[in-house]
Amino acid sequence: ANVVWMSERPLAPHRPYLVKHATRQVRAAVREVRSRLNVETLAGEPAAGLRLNEIGVVTLETHAPLCFDPYRRNRTMGAFILIDPMTNETAGAGMILSGGGGGAARGRPN
């Protein structure tokens, strides 16, 4: 998924979050940050996490299946927000690029 990070607290892989997707809310974790967008060159670069206002590509693992469409096909079913469960703050917003097969995450990366 593409994620824009909206929290002062940096995104770190394996920290628990809540994913709000359509009408569902499920527990999740970012398995890995694949890249961060360099806003000057618009190229992806390696990153271990994301800081406030950074955009990156992440692998997200949910604790329950989500039925979704890629964002390019359906904006409603392809978008989500990440919520910090400790503060209830919206930590990030994302667009699903692809998923764990058949349009449902089934607890696998998406």
Secondary structure, DSSP 8 states (H G I E B T S, - for coil): -EEEE--SS-B-TT-EEEEEETTEEEEEEEEEEEEEEETTTTEEE--S-B-TT-EEEEEEEESS--B---TTT-TTTTEEEEE-TTT--EEEEEE----SSTTB-TTSB-
